[in-house]
């Protein structure tokens, strides 16, 4: 296990740009920091940008970094985020978290509010499984099918999952995310899928007091449009929902011009 103080190196952390304000970009399940490539030129011209790869990513060289017990909940990731930001000596930064990283940022902001000035949550969800009075987007049987597909034929699943969640009109981005997914070790992909898709963090939302913005696409197969509205109603701090007129779960890849526009508006 890597000493927590060496996280920046282990997680391929990079600092780009030199603006007064610091933005930390955190990718989601199956990704790595390359999912932000399309928006980097714009952001680095105006901000100091911190990029990194979560320990589950295929881009991380040390396979011992991912501990399935530590990362069986988002708390382990939130602790890594806090350690990383502190190790790099940043505070009051803007955290932009995609998908699972949105909820990780929420947890980290509750534990160490002084590290974050604002949360920007891209396609976040506190719970993926439907229940009475809550639409998460998936039935338990669909989630179980997803697990068994990862287990039985990981490569095939990765290709089909990528084409499902990325805007179909952008084949290059589908291939890019698919390749990211395939770089994950199959056992890590399965273990983390269980952490993500069985999670329920609805009860932490009322403890989030830092200003929040949710960025959601018009049509996202992973996160129904009722979810950002639900989160907005529960988050204690000021929370705005920003809808980008595009499809899929990766607006930073497939609608980057609109994404940058929305981000600029959020950050004033």
Secondary structure per residue as TSV (DSSP state, phi and psi in degrees):
chain	resnum	aa	ss	phi	psi
A	1	X	-	360.0	131.8
A	2	X	-	-68.2	138.6
A	3	X	-	-61.0	136.9
A	4	X	G	-59.9	-22.6
A	5	X	G	-77.2	-12.0
A	6	X	G	-100.2	19.2
A	7	X	H	-61.9	-39.3
A	8	X	H	-56.4	-43.9
A	9	X	H	-69.7	-47.5
A	10	X	H	-61.6	-34.4
A	11	X	T	-98.2	19.2
A	12	X	T	54.2	37.3
A	13	X	-	-67.8	139.8
A	14	X	E	-134.0	147.6
A	15	X	E	-117.0	123.5
A	16	X	E	-124.5	156.4
A	17	X	-	74.1	179.5
A	18	X	-	-153.2	29.1
A	19	X	-	-72.2	167.2
A	20	X	S	-66.3	-37.0
A	21	X	S	-91.3	140.2
A	22	X	E	-105.2	131.3
A	23	X	E	-116.5	126.9
A	24	X	E	-103.7	123.4
A	25	X	E	-104.9	123.1
A	26	X	E	-122.5	120.0
A	27	X	-	-77.8	171.4
A	28	X	-	-107.0	-163.6
A	29	X	T	-53.5	131.5
A	30	X	T	77.9	-6.5
A	31	X	-	-96.2	-173.1
A	32	X	-	-151.0	-175.8
A	33	X	G	-64.5	-14.3
A	34	X	G	-66.8	-15.5
A	35	X	G	-65.8	-14.2
A	36	X	G	-95.9	-1.3
A	37	X	H	-50.9	-41.6
A	38	X	H	-65.7	-28.5
A	39	X	H	-99.3	-7.0
A	40	X	H	-61.0	-46.7
A	41	X	H	-54.1	-42.0
A	42	X	H	-67.5	-46.0
A	43	X	H	-70.0	-42.0
A	44	X	H	-69.0	-18.4
A	45	X	T	-71.1	-20.9
A	46	X	T	-123.5	-19.8
A	47	X	S	-132.9	163.4
A	48	X	E	-84.6	123.3
A	49	X	E	-115.4	128.5
A	50	X	E	-107.6	126.9
A	51	X	E	-120.2	151.1
A	52	X	-	-160.6	168.0
A	53	X	-	-112.4	129.7
A	54	X	-	-63.7	156.0
A	55	X	T	-62.0	-19.1
A	56	X	T	-81.1	-14.2
A	57	X	S	-67.8	144.5
A	58	X	T	-65.4	-14.4
A	59	X	T	-78.8	-14.2
A	60	X	-	-84.3	127.5
A	61	X	S	-74.9	-33.7
A	62	X	-	-88.1	107.2
A	63	X	G	-68.9	-18.0
A	64	X	G	-78.2	-8.7
A	65	X	G	-66.8	-32.0
A	66	X	-	-88.2	113.1
A	67	X	-	-110.6	112.3
A	68	X	T	-59.3	-26.5
A	69	X	T	-75.1	-49.5
A	70	X	G	-58.3	-38.4
A	71	X	G	-102.1	26.4
A	72	X	G	-79.7	-6.0
A	73	X	S	-139.7	167.6
A	74	X	H	-71.3	-12.5
A	75	X	H	-60.9	-39.9
A	76	X	H	-59.6	-41.3
A	77	X	H	-68.0	-40.5
A	78	X	H	-62.0	-40.0
A	79	X	H	-64.4	-40.8
A	80	X	H	-61.1	-42.7
A	81	X	H	-61.5	-46.2
A	82	X	H	-60.4	-47.7
A	83	X	H	-59.8	-41.6
A	84	X	H	-64.2	-48.3
A	85	X	H	-63.8	-41.7
A	86	X	H	-67.5	-41.6
A	87	X	H	-61.6	-35.9
A	88	X	T	-87.4	3.1
A	89	X	T	60.8	42.6
A	90	X	-	-106.6	154.5
A	91	X	-	-150.0	166.3
A	92	X	S	47.5	44.4
A	93	X	E	-94.9	162.1
A	94	X	E	-87.0	123.5
A	95	X	E	-102.9	121.8
A	96	X	E	-110.5	109.4
A	97	X	E	-116.6	125.3
A	98	X	E	-92.6	132.0
A	99	X	T	58.4	-119.6
A	100	X	H	-58.3	-29.7
A	101	X	H	-68.3	-21.2
A	102	X	H	-60.6	-48.8
A	103	X	H	-69.0	-35.0
A	104	X	H	-61.4	-42.0
A	105	X	H	-62.5	-39.4
A	106	X	H	-59.5	-46.8
A	107	X	H	-63.2	-45.3
A	108	X	H	-61.3	-37.7
A	109	X	H	-69.5	-27.4
A	110	X	H	-73.7	-40.7
A	111	X	H	-71.7	-40.6
A	112	X	-	-139.1	72.7
A	113	X	G	-59.3	-28.2
A	114	X	G	-67.4	-16.1
A	115	X	G	-79.6	-16.3
A	116	X	E	-128.8	133.5
A	117	X	E	-96.1	-26.4
A	118	X	E	-159.2	147.2
A	119	X	E	-112.0	131.4
A	120	X	E	-117.0	112.3
A	121	X	E	-105.6	118.2
A	122	X	E	-104.2	110.9
A	123	X	S	57.2	46.5
A	124	X	-	-82.6	160.7
A	125	X	-	-152.8	130.8
A	126	X	S	-83.1	-15.9
A	127	X	B	-162.0	132.8
A	128	X	-	-97.3	-18.4
A	129	X	B	-93.5	131.9
A	130	X	-	-64.2	148.5
A	131	X	B	-150.9	174.4
A	132	X	T	-56.9	133.2
A	133	X	T	69.8	8.0
A	134	X	B	-146.3	125.3
A	135	X	-	-102.5	107.2
A	136	X	-	-93.7	-19.5
A	137	X	S	112.4	-19.2
A	138	X	B	-133.8	145.0
A	139	X	-	-88.7	158.6
A	140	X	H	-57.7	-36.8
A	141	X	H	-63.8	-35.7
A	142	X	H	-67.3	-38.6
A	143	X	H	-67.1	-41.8
A	144	X	H	-64.2	-37.5
A	145	X	H	-63.4	-40.7
A	146	X	H	-60.3	-45.4
A	147	X	H	-61.1	-44.4
A	148	X	H	-70.2	-30.2
A	149	X	H	-67.4	-41.4
A	150	X	H	-60.3	-42.2
A	151	X	H	-71.0	-39.7
A	152	X	H	-83.5	-38.4
A	153	X	-	-151.6	86.4
A	154	X	H	-61.1	-46.9
A	155	X	H	-58.6	-47.6
A	156	X	H	-64.0	-43.0
A	157	X	H	-60.7	-44.4
A	158	X	H	-58.6	-43.8
A	159	X	H	-63.3	-45.1
A	160	X	H	-72.8	-35.3
A	161	X	H	-64.1	-43.8
A	162	X	H	-59.9	-43.4
A	163	X	H	-72.5	-18.3
A	164	X	H	-80.3	-41.0
A	165	X	H	-95.9	-19.3
A	166	X	S	-97.9	143.1
A	167	X	-	-47.9	121.2
A	168	X	T	-60.4	-22.1
A	169	X	T	-82.6	4.6
A	170	X	-	-126.8	75.5
A	171	X	H	-59.2	-32.2
A	172	X	H	-64.3	-39.9
A	173	X	H	-70.4	-32.5
A	174	X	H	-61.9	-46.6
A	175	X	H	-63.4	-43.0
A	176	X	H	-59.5	-49.6
A	177	X	H	-68.0	-39.0
A	178	X	H	-57.6	-42.3
A	179	X	H	-66.2	-38.8
A	180	X	H	-58.4	-49.4
A	181	X	H	-57.2	-45.9
A	182	X	H	-67.8	-18.0
A	183	X	H	-77.7	-15.6
A	184	X	S	-70.3	147.9
A	185	X	-	-74.0	135.3
A	186	X	H	-54.1	-38.5
A	187	X	H	-68.9	-31.0
A	188	X	H	-71.8	-42.2
A	189	X	H	-58.4	-41.4
A	190	X	H	-71.2	-47.8
A	191	X	H	-59.0	-44.2
A	192	X	H	-71.8	-35.1
A	193	X	H	-58.9	-38.0
A	194	X	H	-66.5	-43.0
A	195	X	H	-58.0	-45.4
A	196	X	H	-74.1	-56.3
A	197	X	H	-79.1	-14.0
A	198	X	T	-100.9	3.8
A	199	X	-	-73.9	155.0
A	200	X	B	-146.7	100.5
A	201	X	-	-115.2	25.7
A	202	X	G	-61.0	-33.3
A	203	X	G	-72.8	-13.1
A	204	X	G	-86.6	-16.0
A	205	X	G	-58.2	-37.6
A	206	X	G	-70.4	-10.4
A	207	X	G	-93.2	-4.6
A	208	X	-	-84.4	113.6
A	209	X	-	-112.4	-9.9
A	210	X	S	-76.9	143.7
A	211	X	-	-52.7	136.8
A	212	X	E	-130.6	142.1
A	213	X	E	-129.6	134.4
A	214	X	E	-106.5	129.2
A	215	X	E	-109.1	123.2
A	216	X	E	-133.7	144.6
A	217	X	E	-85.1	164.2
A	218	X	E	-60.4	-33.9
A	219	X	E	-143.6	106.3
A	220	X	-	-125.7	115.1
A	221	X	S	-65.1	-23.2
A	222	X	S	-82.8	-35.2
A	223	X	S	-131.8	107.4
A	224	X	-	-64.0	154.8
A	225	X	H	-64.0	-15.9
A	226	X	H	-71.8	-22.1
A	227	X	H	-67.7	-50.9
A	228	X	H	-58.8	-35.8
A	229	X	H	-64.6	-42.1
A	230	X	H	-60.1	-47.6
A	231	X	H	-61.5	-43.1
A	232	X	H	-59.3	-38.7
A	233	X	H	-71.2	-23.0
A	234	X	H	-100.1	-30.5
A	235	X	-	-66.0	133.5
A	236	X	S	-75.4	-39.5
A	237	X	S	-71.2	174.6
A	238	X	-	-63.8	128.2
A	239	X	E	-138.1	123.8
A	240	X	E	-113.4	145.4
A	241	X	E	-107.4	128.0
A	242	X	E	-117.2	116.7
A	243	X	E	-97.7	126.1
A	244	X	E	-96.9	132.3
A	245	X	E	-78.8	73.2
A	246	X	E	-154.4	177.2
A	247	X	E	-105.3	158.7
A	248	X	S	92.4	177.3
A	249	X	S	-99.1	0.7
A	250	X	-	-128.0	63.1
A	251	X	H	-61.6	-26.9
A	252	X	H	-67.7	-19.6
A	253	X	H	-96.4	-44.7
A	254	X	H	-99.9	-13.8
A	255	X	S	-140.5	50.9
A	256	X	H	-64.3	-32.9
A	257	X	H	-64.2	-45.3
A	258	X	H	-66.3	-38.4
A	259	X	H	-60.8	-46.6
A	260	X	H	-63.4	-38.9
A	261	X	H	-60.7	-47.7
A	262	X	H	-63.3	-43.5
A	263	X	H	-61.6	-42.4
A	264	X	H	-61.7	-41.7
A	265	X	H	-64.9	-41.9
A	266	X	H	-61.9	-43.8
A	267	X	H	-86.1	-1.8
A	268	X	-	65.8	360.0
